[in-house]
Amino acid sequence: MSNETTCRKTYKYRLDPTPEQTQAMQQVIGQCRMLYNNALEQRKTWWQRGQGIGATYYQQKAELPEVKAAFPELAGVHSQVLQDVLLRLETAFKRFFARVKNGEKPGYPRFQGRNRYHSFTYPQYGNGAVLDGGVLSLSKIGRIRIRLHRPLEGTPKTVIISKEADGWYACISCEQVPTQPLPKTGRVTGIDMGLKVFYVTAHNEVCENPRHFRKAEAALRRKQRKLARCEQGSKNREQVKQQVAKHHQKVKRQRCDFHHKEALHLLRHYDTIYLEDLQVANMVRNHHLAKSISDAGWAQFRAILACKAVWASKRVVAVPPHYTSQVCSRCGAYAQKSLSVRTHVCPECGLVLDRDHNGARNVLQVGLELDRQQQHSGEENQAGHRLRGVT
């Protein structure tokens, strides 16, 4: 079990800016986007001219004073916000080269269009961004009212200002936030993620799949058809476009709320939860299942569950997913079946079980075996250390 008493946590609050402050933040985003695209163009040019030698983050950071002299409008943006833009580009290139090295689809960093860049960051709290009661003071922008619907705990480190479909938000990341351990139950389980149902535990506890996007698909289709009929550049088109964005935002929030509630439910009932280490990015390449997998949000649920486990001093362990739905959980016999076959029938021991329940039991067994192996390995290492100390 985790013995950490503090963790890092991000608090998200809604902002109530004035029209002038809204315009100022929109201008900051526009200037950050321009800097990002210019820095990306510079990297591409240097790479072509240098025969494989590109610009680095530190080189571009050192040139920022010259860039600000050439573009006076950048003077209205805090210096560390501009540095963070270059750091975002550096991170994009690092991930690009990592994908190339691993043989994955590279996905070269792309230029950011007007509708793709939505946030800017103050990397050091207190240097450009300070919270004072119900007001967030941002350098070069002003004092903005903030809705503190819950208290801020720990030590603030960074502040991200983001624009969403229904307004502006501040995400304040804090260190040294005290955890709130949940009571220990002494129970462990494995869960099998699915599409017919969201998950099934090894104890046959079933969570239905809410299918938020599927339920909202009809209304979204009507709005998107209306958007397609609007004249390009008209005010009516911008209004309908905003309505479509709010529909998508509502679905996203419904899914996130569902994930948070189910994660808390599992952590209240189990001390250790084993789940499959699914490669969701590869699974959504199946065009027949991509929409349903994305609607379920397996990757987001796993991230939320792991985060809440640290907060609650519980454990979430990912296990290899190989053959968990094909092997019998009673005798271990291999019983191959297609995805359409929802019942496991063992040809050896005759076990008849729901496919997902059988998979959850296998996940639990694999997880317990991994824990036993790690414990045995740890005991051997401790014995070796003691022997070396004696000799």
C-alpha positions as CSV (number, residue, x, y, z in Angstrom):
1,M,0.0,0.0,0.0
2,S,1.1,3.6,-0.6
3,N,2.5,5.3,2.5
4,E,2.6,8.8,0.9
5,T,0.8,11.4,3.0
6,T,0.9,14.1,0.3
7,C,0.5,14.3,-3.5
8,R,0.2,16.7,-6.3
9,K,-3.3,17.8,-7.3
10,T,-4.8,20.3,-9.8
11,Y,-7.8,22.5,-8.9
12,K,-10.0,23.8,-11.7
13,Y,-12.0,27.0,-11.1
14,R,-14.2,29.1,-13.4
15,L,-13.3,32.7,-14.1
16,D,-15.6,35.7,-14.5
17,P,-13.6,38.1,-16.6
18,T,-14.9,41.4,-17.9
19,P,-15.2,42.0,-21.7
20,E,-11.9,43.8,-21.7
21,Q,-10.2,41.0,-19.8
22,T,-11.7,38.4,-22.1
23,Q,-10.3,40.3,-25.1
24,A,-6.9,40.6,-23.4
25,M,-6.8,36.8,-22.7
26,Q,-7.9,36.1,-26.3
27,Q,-5.0,38.3,-27.5
28,V,-2.5,36.4,-25.3
29,I,-3.7,33.1,-26.8
30,G,-3.3,34.6,-30.3
31,Q,0.2,35.8,-29.6
32,C,1.2,32.5,-28.1
33,R,-0.1,30.7,-31.1
34,M,1.8,33.0,-33.4
35,L,5.1,32.4,-31.5
36,Y,4.5,28.6,-31.5
37,N,4.0,28.6,-35.3
38,N,7.0,30.8,-35.9
39,A,9.2,28.7,-33.7
40,L,8.0,25.5,-35.5
41,E,8.8,27.1,-38.8
42,Q,12.3,28.1,-37.6
43,R,13.0,24.5,-36.4
44,K,11.9,23.2,-39.8
45,T,14.1,25.7,-41.7
46,W,17.2,25.1,-39.5
47,W,16.8,21.3,-39.9
48,Q,16.7,21.6,-43.7
49,R,19.7,24.0,-43.8
50,G,21.7,22.2,-41.2
51,Q,21.4,18.8,-42.8
52,G,19.8,17.2,-39.7
53,I,20.7,19.8,-37.1
54,G,17.8,21.6,-35.6
55,A,17.1,24.4,-33.1
56,T,16.8,23.6,-29.4
57,Y,14.6,25.0,-26.8
58,Y,17.5,26.8,-25.1
59,Q,18.5,28.5,-28.4
60,Q,15.0,29.7,-29.1
61,K,14.6,30.8,-25.5
62,A,17.8,32.9,-25.8
63,E,16.4,34.6,-28.9
64,L,13.2,35.7,-27.3
65,P,14.4,39.3,-26.6
66,E,15.2,39.7,-30.3
67,V,11.8,38.2,-31.3
68,K,10.0,40.6,-28.9
69,A,11.9,43.5,-30.5
70,A,10.8,42.3,-34.0
71,F,7.2,41.8,-32.9
72,P,6.3,44.6,-30.4
73,E,2.9,43.0,-29.8
74,L,4.6,40.2,-27.8
75,A,5.5,42.8,-25.1
76,G,1.9,42.4,-23.9
77,V,2.5,38.8,-22.9
78,H,4.4,37.8,-19.7
79,S,7.9,36.5,-20.4
80,Q,7.5,33.1,-18.7
81,V,4.3,32.5,-20.7
82,L,6.3,32.9,-23.9
83,Q,9.0,30.6,-22.6
84,D,6.3,28.0,-21.8
85,V,5.1,28.2,-25.5
86,L,8.6,27.2,-26.6
87,L,8.7,24.4,-24.0
88,R,5.4,23.0,-25.4
89,L,7.0,22.9,-28.8
90,E,10.1,21.2,-27.3
91,T,7.8,18.6,-25.7
92,A,6.0,18.0,-29.0
93,F,9.3,17.3,-30.8
94,K,10.5,15.0,-28.0
95,R,7.4,12.9,-28.3
96,F,7.7,12.9,-32.1
97,F,11.3,11.5,-32.0
98,A,10.3,9.0,-29.3
99,R,7.5,7.7,-31.7
100,V,10.0,7.5,-34.5
101,K,12.4,5.5,-32.3
102,N,9.7,3.1,-31.2
103,G,8.6,2.5,-34.8
104,E,5.2,4.1,-34.3
105,K,3.4,6.5,-36.6
106,P,5.5,9.6,-36.1
107,G,2.9,12.5,-36.3
108,Y,5.2,15.4,-37.0
109,P,4.3,18.5,-34.9
110,R,1.8,20.6,-36.7
111,F,1.1,24.3,-37.0
112,Q,-1.7,25.5,-34.7
113,G,-4.8,26.9,-36.3
114,R,-7.0,29.5,-34.7
115,N,-9.3,26.9,-33.3
116,R,-6.6,24.6,-32.0
117,Y,-4.7,26.7,-29.4
118,H,-6.8,27.3,-26.3
119,S,-4.6,27.9,-23.3
120,F,-1.5,29.6,-21.9
121,T,0.6,28.8,-18.8
122,Y,2.3,30.7,-16.0
123,P,4.9,28.1,-15.0
124,Q,5.8,29.8,-11.6
125,Y,3.0,30.7,-9.2
126,G,3.7,34.2,-7.8
127,N,5.6,35.3,-10.9
128,G,2.8,36.6,-13.1
129,A,-0.1,34.8,-11.4
130,V,-1.3,35.3,-7.8
131,L,-4.5,34.3,-6.1
132,D,-5.8,36.8,-3.6
133,G,-9.1,35.7,-2.1
134,G,-11.7,35.6,-4.8
135,V,-9.5,37.4,-7.3
136,L,-6.8,35.9,-9.6
137,S,-4.2,38.5,-10.6
138,L,-2.6,37.9,-14.0
139,S,0.3,39.9,-15.3
140,K,-0.5,42.1,-18.3
141,I,-4.2,41.1,-18.0
142,G,-5.5,42.3,-14.7
143,R,-7.4,41.1,-11.6
144,I,-10.1,38.6,-12.6
145,R,-12.8,37.3,-10.4
146,I,-12.6,33.5,-9.8
147,R,-15.2,31.2,-8.4
148,L,-13.5,29.3,-5.5
149,H,-16.1,26.6,-5.2
150,R,-13.7,24.5,-3.0
151,P,-10.7,25.5,-0.9
152,L,-7.2,25.5,-2.5
153,E,-4.8,23.1,-0.6
154,G,-1.1,22.6,-0.7
155,T,1.5,24.8,-2.3
156,P,0.5,26.3,-5.7
157,K,3.1,25.8,-8.4
158,T,1.7,26.5,-11.9
159,V,-1.4,28.2,-13.3
160,I,-3.0,27.3,-16.7
161,I,-5.6,29.6,-18.2
162,S,-7.8,27.8,-20.7
163,K,-10.8,28.7,-22.9
164,E,-13.6,26.2,-23.2
165,A,-17.0,26.2,-24.9
166,D,-18.8,27.9,-22.0
167,G,-16.1,30.3,-20.8
168,W,-12.6,30.7,-19.2
169,Y,-11.1,28.4,-16.5
170,A,-8.0,28.5,-14.3
171,C,-6.2,25.2,-13.4
172,I,-3.9,25.6,-10.4
173,S,-1.5,22.8,-9.8
174,C,-0.5,22.3,-6.2
175,E,2.2,20.3,-4.4
176,Q,2.1,18.9,-0.9
177,V,-1.6,18.4,-0.9
178,P,-2.6,16.1,2.1
179,T,-4.1,12.8,1.0
180,Q,-7.4,11.5,2.4
181,P,-7.0,7.7,2.9
182,L,-10.2,5.7,2.7
183,P,-10.9,2.9,5.3
184,K,-9.2,-0.4,4.5
185,T,-11.5,-3.2,3.5
186,G,-9.0,-6.1,3.0
187,R,-10.5,-6.9,-0.3
188,V,-9.0,-7.2,-3.8
189,T,-10.6,-7.6,-7.2
190,G,-9.9,-7.6,-10.9
191,I,-12.0,-5.7,-13.5
192,D,-12.6,-6.5,-17.1
193,M,-13.4,-3.4,-19.2
194,G,-16.0,-3.8,-22.0
195,L,-18.4,-2.2,-24.4
196,K,-21.6,-4.2,-23.7
197,V,-21.1,-3.3,-20.0
198,F,-18.5,-0.8,-18.8
199,Y,-16.8,-3.2,-16.4
200,V,-17.3,-6.4,-14.5
201,T,-15.4,-7.2,-11.4
202,A,-14.1,-10.7,-10.4
203,H,-16.9,-10.8,-7.8
204,N,-19.5,-10.4,-10.7
205,E,-20.4,-6.8,-9.9
206,V,-21.6,-5.3,-13.2
207,C,-21.4,-1.6,-14.1
208,E,-23.6,-0.7,-17.1
209,N,-22.2,1.3,-20.0
210,P,-24.0,4.7,-20.0
211,R,-23.1,5.5,-23.7
212,H,-23.2,9.2,-23.3
213,F,-22.1,10.1,-26.8
214,R,-24.5,7.6,-28.4
215,K,-27.4,9.1,-26.6
216,A,-26.5,12.6,-27.6
217,E,-25.7,11.7,-31.2
218,A,-29.1,12.5,-32.6
219,A,-29.1,16.0,-31.2
220,L,-25.5,16.6,-32.3
221,R,-26.3,15.4,-35.8
222,R,-29.1,17.9,-36.1
223,K,-26.9,20.8,-34.8
224,Q,-24.1,19.8,-37.1
225,R,-26.4,19.7,-40.2
226,K,-27.7,23.2,-39.2
227,L,-24.0,24.3,-39.0
228,A,-23.3,23.0,-42.4
229,R,-26.1,25.0,-43.9
230,C,-24.9,28.3,-42.4
231,E,-23.0,30.8,-44.5
232,Q,-19.3,30.9,-44.0
233,G,-18.2,33.9,-41.8
234,S,-21.8,34.8,-40.7
235,K,-22.8,35.5,-37.1
236,N,-25.4,32.8,-37.2
237,R,-22.7,30.3,-38.1
238,E,-20.6,31.3,-35.1
239,Q,-23.7,31.0,-32.8
240,V,-24.5,27.5,-34.1
241,K,-20.8,26.5,-33.9
242,Q,-20.9,27.5,-30.2
243,Q,-24.0,25.4,-29.6
244,V,-22.3,22.4,-31.1
245,A,-19.2,22.9,-29.0
246,K,-21.4,23.1,-25.8
247,H,-23.1,19.8,-26.8
248,H,-19.7,18.1,-27.1
249,Q,-18.6,19.7,-23.8
250,K,-21.7,18.4,-22.0
251,V,-21.0,14.8,-23.2
252,K,-17.4,15.1,-22.1
253,R,-18.4,16.3,-18.6
254,Q,-21.1,13.5,-18.3
255,R,-18.4,10.9,-19.1
256,C,-15.9,12.4,-16.7
257,D,-18.5,12.6,-13.9
258,F,-19.4,9.0,-14.5
259,H,-15.7,7.9,-14.3
260,H,-15.1,9.8,-11.1
261,K,-18.1,8.3,-9.4
262,E,-17.3,4.7,-10.5
263,A,-13.6,5.1,-9.5
264,L,-14.6,6.3,-6.0
265,H,-17.1,3.4,-5.7
266,L,-14.4,0.8,-6.5
267,L,-11.9,2.4,-4.1
268,R,-14.4,2.4,-1.3
269,H,-14.9,-1.3,-1.6
270,Y,-11.4,-2.7,-2.6
271,D,-7.9,-2.0,-1.4
272,T,-6.2,-3.3,-4.6
273,I,-7.7,-3.3,-8.0
274,Y,-6.2,-5.1,-11.0
275,L,-7.1,-4.1,-14.5
276,E,-5.8,-4.9,-18.0
277,D,-3.0,-2.8,-19.5
278,L,-5.0,-2.0,-22.6
279,Q,-3.3,-0.1,-25.5
280,V,-6.4,2.0,-26.3
281,A,-4.5,4.1,-28.9
282,N,-4.0,0.9,-31.0
283,M,-7.5,-0.5,-30.3
284,V,-9.3,2.6,-31.7
285,R,-7.7,1.9,-35.1
286,N,-10.5,-0.7,-35.5
287,H,-13.0,1.6,-37.3
288,H,-15.9,-0.7,-36.3
289,L,-15.3,-0.2,-32.6
290,A,-13.4,3.2,-32.5
291,K,-16.5,5.3,-31.7
292,S,-17.8,2.9,-29.0
293,I,-14.3,2.6,-27.4
294,S,-13.9,6.4,-27.3
295,D,-17.4,6.8,-25.9
296,A,-16.5,4.4,-23.1
297,G,-13.3,6.4,-22.3
298,W,-11.2,3.5,-21.0
299,A,-8.0,5.4,-20.9
300,Q,-9.5,8.4,-19.0
301,F,-11.1,6.0,-16.5
302,R,-7.8,4.3,-15.8
303,A,-6.1,7.6,-15.3
304,I,-8.8,8.8,-12.9
305,L,-8.8,5.5,-11.0
306,A,-5.0,5.6,-10.6
307,C,-5.1,9.2,-9.4
308,K,-7.8,8.6,-6.9
309,A,-6.0,5.5,-5.7
310,V,-3.0,7.6,-4.7
311,W,-5.3,10.1,-3.0
312,A,-7.1,7.3,-1.1
313,S,-3.9,5.3,-0.3
314,K,-5.1,2.3,-2.3
315,R,-3.5,0.4,-5.2
316,V,-4.3,0.1,-8.9
317,V,-2.2,-2.4,-10.8
318,A,-2.2,-2.9,-14.6
319,V,-1.6,-6.5,-15.7
320,P,-0.9,-8.0,-19.2
321,P,-4.2,-8.4,-21.1
322,H,-3.1,-11.4,-23.2
323,Y,-5.7,-14.2,-23.4
324,T,-7.6,-13.1,-20.3
325,S,-10.9,-13.6,-22.2
326,Q,-9.8,-16.8,-23.9
327,V,-8.5,-18.8,-20.9
328,C,-10.8,-20.6,-18.5
329,S,-10.6,-19.0,-15.0
330,R,-11.1,-22.4,-13.3
331,C,-8.8,-24.8,-15.0
332,G,-6.7,-22.6,-17.3
333,A,-7.7,-24.4,-20.5
334,Y,-7.7,-22.3,-23.7
335,A,-11.1,-21.8,-25.3
336,Q,-10.9,-19.5,-28.3
337,K,-14.0,-17.4,-29.1
338,S,-14.8,-14.4,-31.2
339,L,-15.9,-11.1,-29.8
340,S,-19.5,-11.8,-30.6
341,V,-19.5,-14.9,-28.3
342,R,-20.5,-13.5,-24.9
343,T,-20.5,-16.7,-22.9
344,H,-17.5,-18.7,-21.9
345,V,-17.9,-22.5,-22.1
346,C,-14.8,-24.4,-21.1
347,P,-14.3,-27.6,-23.2
348,E,-12.2,-29.2,-20.3
349,C,-14.0,-28.5,-17.0
350,G,-17.4,-27.5,-18.4
351,L,-17.4,-24.0,-16.7
352,V,-20.2,-21.8,-18.1
353,L,-19.7,-18.2,-17.3
354,D,-20.2,-14.7,-18.7
355,R,-17.3,-13.8,-20.9
356,D,-16.5,-10.6,-19.1
357,H,-16.8,-12.2,-15.7
358,N,-14.4,-14.9,-16.7
359,G,-12.0,-12.3,-17.9
360,A,-12.2,-10.3,-14.6
361,R,-11.4,-13.5,-12.7
362,N,-8.4,-14.1,-14.9
363,V,-7.2,-10.5,-14.4
364,L,-7.4,-11.0,-10.6
365,Q,-5.4,-14.3,-10.8
366,V,-2.7,-12.7,-13.0
367,G,-2.5,-9.7,-10.7
368,L,-2.2,-11.9,-7.5
369,E,0.5,-14.0,-9.2
370,L,2.5,-10.8,-10.2
371,D,2.3,-9.6,-6.6
372,R,3.5,-13.0,-5.3
373,Q,6.5,-12.9,-7.7
374,Q,7.4,-9.4,-6.7
375,Q,7.2,-10.3,-3.0
376,H,9.3,-13.4,-3.5
377,S,11.9,-11.3,-5.5
378,G,12.0,-8.7,-2.7
379,E,12.5,-11.4,-0.1
380,E,15.4,-12.8,-2.1
381,N,17.0,-9.4,-2.4
382,Q,16.7,-8.8,1.3
383,A,18.2,-12.2,2.1
384,G,21.1,-11.4,-0.3
385,H,21.8,-8.1,1.4
386,R,21.8,-9.9,4.9
387,L,24.3,-12.5,3.6
388,R,26.6,-9.9,2.2
389,G,26.4,-8.0,5.5
390,V,27.4,-11.2,7.4
391,T,30.3,-12.0,5.2
